[in-house]
Amino acid sequence: MRFSVQEVNQAASGGSYVCIFDAEVEWNSGGEISVSVETVEPPDTELEYITEAGKAIRAGAAFVLEPLDRGAAIRITRLVVNHVDFKPSRFTLYAAREFKKLVETNA
């Protein structure tokens, strides 16, 4: 299963964020949720941002999957990090939204 998130809000009010990533998901029965990141834009992105985005995406998936005792291997095939408007909470929110959709369509 695949999904893409492309949510951007850039405004002068300070609530700006850029949340862009593509993911492939394989369900597992063990309840374990793992995340790996393959490609990052820009390529020189600091490891801290990549790690935080991965943790945030996992948290969003866990919010939906753990109560259902479901697991998934999540492969982020493209992660875009905007250093200025990077908000891990947005990655959590949008990952949860997408996993909710996946669970509902693949129940």
Buried (B, 14 or more C-beta within 10 A) or exposed (E): EEBEBEBEEEEEEEEBBBBBBBBBBEEEEEEEBBBEBEEBEEEEBEEEBBEBBBBBBBBBBBBBBEEEEBBBBBBBBBBBBBEEBBBBEBBBBBBBBBBBEBBEEEE
